[in-house]
Amino acid sequence: MEVVTFGHLQHNQVAHVALYSPVNNASDIRNRIVAAARANGHEGEKERDEMNFAFVDATLITSRLHLETAIYQAILMESQGSLRTKTVHSEILWALNPTNNITEAIRRYGISDKTTSVFVVHISDAGLSSSAVQEKLTRVVDGTLLPLTSLQNFTDWTRIKKYHRLDQEKALIATKDDLSNQHAAINNIVVSSVAMKSVMG
């Protein structure tokens, strides 16, 4: 797990980010998220707190910068009282999706029964320790914790191109015979898309 800080933001929030692959209980996690959203009373509040993370399909993330840009946008929107979704964590999924459809964002970028690699993000005040977040995660995720640099092993470039409708993008056509440069071009496009979404959305 790593802690991502955003020093240029005035408020004192950080992101705890962990990458798991394989994840052995994706279906259970999804079911708990759904149940927590519907539960009432004290037990409902307790379960929502327990599941208070962003679960992001790692195969749709092109780079660390891609994910960090979405996290930054979500924290910024929360600080301005401008969230499009119910929580700062679901806002990360919304920021990643190229359209403004919240349901689509959760379906595409959130955890599903078939998810095998997932980023788990927890936004908190800087005073919360990584060990406390990690302890909470061990009660939720059954999987192998990997360094964030392992992302390059999971990215599904074909699906990312499909979701962002990049098949006719000139930069990609020009680099079709050089995958490394094509991936760099895709990364530039999707990072820019996330960075501009709060302005254009």
Phi, psi and omega per residue, in radians:
M1 nan 2.458 3.092
E2 -2.153 2.697 3.087
V3 -1.881 2.174 3.141
V4 -1.841 2.197 3.131
T5 -1.946 2.685 3.127
F6 -2.243 1.483 -3.015
G7 -1.088 -0.429 -3.088
H8 -1.454 -0.058 3.019
L9 -1.542 2.447 -3.053
Q10 -1.258 -0.563 -3.111
H11 -1.504 2.805 -2.935
N12 -1.730 1.196 3.140
Q13 -2.077 2.580 3.117
V14 -2.300 2.897 3.081
A15 -2.064 2.193 2.997
H16 -1.623 2.127 -3.028
V17 -2.161 2.231 3.110
A18 -2.252 2.545 3.088
L19 -2.045 2.173 3.117
Y20 -2.051 2.307 2.999
S21 -2.885 2.223 -0.049
P22 -1.354 2.753 2.995
V23 -1.779 2.202 -3.034
N24 -1.686 -0.175 -3.061
N25 -2.290 0.678 -3.108
A26 -0.993 -0.735 -3.134
S27 -1.094 -0.732 3.122
D28 -1.115 -0.720 3.129
I29 -1.089 -0.819 3.139
R30 -1.052 -0.770 3.139
N31 -1.101 -0.653 3.121
R32 -1.191 -0.656 3.105
I33 -1.084 -0.810 -3.136
V34 -1.110 -0.792 -3.126
A35 -1.123 -0.697 -3.136
A36 -1.111 -0.653 -3.137
A37 -1.159 -0.493 -3.076
R38 -1.673 -0.295 -3.032
A39 -1.255 2.604 -3.137
N40 -1.961 2.893 3.010
G41 1.246 -2.840 -3.075
H42 -1.086 -0.727 -3.127
E43 -1.117 -0.645 3.097
G44 -1.128 -0.768 3.112
E45 -1.093 -0.711 -3.132
K46 -1.117 -0.751 -3.122
E47 -1.250 -0.626 3.090
R48 -1.125 -0.648 3.074
D49 -1.159 -0.681 -3.141
E50 -1.129 -0.578 -3.085
M51 -1.794 0.357 -3.041
N52 -1.395 1.237 3.128
F53 -2.438 2.867 2.868
A54 -1.734 2.170 3.071
F55 -1.838 1.939 -3.001
V56 -2.003 2.190 3.092
D57 -1.047 1.984 -3.052
A58 -1.177 -0.380 -3.107
T59 -1.236 -0.242 -3.128
L60 -1.805 0.191 3.119
I61 -1.851 2.209 -3.061
T62 -1.530 -0.429 -3.086
S63 -2.898 2.917 3.050
R64 -1.042 -0.703 3.140
L65 -1.077 -0.653 3.112
H66 -1.000 -0.890 -3.128
L67 -1.181 -0.767 -3.105
E68 -1.121 -0.578 3.103
T69 -1.146 -0.712 3.100
A70 -1.145 -0.704 3.109
I71 -1.102 -0.798 3.131
Y72 -1.029 -0.805 -3.133
Q73 -1.071 -0.700 -3.137
A74 -1.142 -0.786 3.113
I75 -1.101 -0.722 3.139
L76 -1.086 -0.788 3.140
M77 -1.109 -0.683 3.114
E78 -1.131 -0.736 -3.109
S79 -1.134 -0.457 -3.133
Q80 -1.664 0.019 -3.104
G81 1.174 0.554 -3.027
S82 -2.088 0.448 -3.134
L83 -1.055 2.379 3.038
R84 -1.532 -0.273 -3.106
T85 -2.085 -3.094 -3.033
K86 -1.325 -0.511 -3.073
T87 -2.411 2.852 3.095
V88 -1.123 -0.493 -3.129
H89 -1.292 -0.720 3.072
S90 -1.235 -0.420 3.095
E91 -1.131 -0.533 3.083
I92 -1.067 -0.760 3.120
L93 -1.125 -0.729 3.117
W94 -1.081 -0.730 -3.123
A95 -1.120 -0.589 -3.111
L96 -1.282 -0.537 -3.053
N97 -1.335 2.354 -3.094
P98 -1.222 -0.276 3.079
T99 -1.867 3.048 -3.133
N100 -1.639 0.137 -3.108
N101 -1.366 1.931 -3.063
I102 -1.165 -0.748 3.129
T103 -1.058 -0.737 3.105
E104 -1.109 -0.715 -3.141
A105 -1.054 -0.777 -3.136
I106 -1.182 -0.699 -3.138
R107 -1.161 -0.730 -3.089
R108 -1.354 -0.878 -2.950
Y109 -1.709 -0.278 3.108
G110 -1.444 -3.101 -3.103
I111 -1.392 2.464 3.087
S112 -2.236 3.058 3.140
D113 -1.068 -0.437 -3.060
K114 -1.687 -0.034 -3.106
T115 -1.103 2.303 3.108
T116 -2.035 -0.360 3.134
S117 -2.313 2.248 -3.033
V118 -2.508 2.406 2.913
F119 -1.543 2.350 3.046
V120 -2.021 2.168 -3.060
V121 -2.107 2.340 3.064
H122 -2.244 2.077 3.098
I123 -1.592 2.289 -3.127
S124 -2.687 3.020 2.963
D125 -1.159 2.687 -3.069
A126 -1.082 -0.343 -3.097
G127 -1.268 -0.291 -3.135
L128 -1.349 2.225 -3.074
S129 -1.381 2.677 3.079
S130 -1.096 -0.599 -3.132
S131 -1.127 -0.626 3.110
A132 -1.178 -0.712 3.106
V133 -1.168 -0.739 -3.137
Q134 -1.099 -0.694 3.116
E135 -1.080 -0.704 3.107
K136 -1.136 -0.702 -3.122
L137 -1.131 -0.600 -3.121
T138 -1.127 -0.358 3.095
R139 -1.501 -0.144 -3.047
V140 -1.998 -0.811 -3.006
V141 -1.849 2.245 2.995
D142 -1.854 1.731 -3.079
G143 -2.989 3.116 -3.132
T144 -1.675 2.143 3.133
L145 -1.410 2.213 -3.092
L146 -2.127 2.776 3.013
P147 -1.157 2.627 -3.093
L148 -1.079 -0.423 3.132
T149 -1.150 -0.245 3.117
S150 -1.255 -0.135 -3.125
L151 -0.890 -0.677 -3.064
Q152 -1.012 -0.316 -3.140
N153 -1.448 -0.174 -2.987
F154 -2.046 -0.357 -2.989
T155 -1.008 2.221 3.118
D156 -1.719 1.538 -3.036
W157 -1.122 -0.592 -3.136
T158 -1.114 -0.794 -3.129
R159 -1.197 -0.627 3.102
I160 -1.118 -0.758 3.093
K161 -1.056 -0.682 3.138
K162 -1.134 -0.854 -3.093
Y163 -1.125 -0.604 -3.126
H164 -1.633 0.026 3.102
R165 0.933 1.005 -3.030
L166 -1.817 0.102 -3.051
D167 -1.021 -0.571 -3.116
Q168 -1.781 0.191 3.131
E169 -1.173 2.207 -3.049
K170 -1.022 -0.707 -3.111
A171 -1.091 -0.556 -3.137
L172 -1.395 -0.652 3.095
I173 -1.109 -0.693 -3.118
A174 -1.184 -0.383 -3.090
T175 -1.982 0.353 -3.033
K176 -1.064 -0.435 -3.131
D177 -1.684 0.084 -3.137
D178 -2.334 1.607 -3.040
L179 -1.056 -0.653 -3.126
S180 -1.056 -0.830 3.119
N181 -1.202 -0.603 3.116
Q182 -1.143 -0.739 3.111
H183 -1.105 -0.667 3.097
A184 -1.116 -0.678 3.125
A185 -1.167 -0.746 3.102
I186 -1.067 -0.780 3.141
N187 -1.027 -0.781 3.134
N188 -1.047 -0.707 -3.106
I189 -1.175 -0.835 -3.053
V190 -1.263 -0.601 3.079
V191 -1.123 -0.750 3.106
S192 -1.107 -0.659 3.119
S193 -1.064 -0.778 3.124
V194 -1.154 -0.757 -3.089
A195 -1.125 -0.557 -3.082
M196 -1.604 -0.171 -2.979
K197 -1.100 -0.704 -3.127
S198 -1.147 -0.418 3.118
V199 -1.451 -0.720 -3.053
M200 -1.551 -0.405 -3.018
G201 -1.196 nan nan
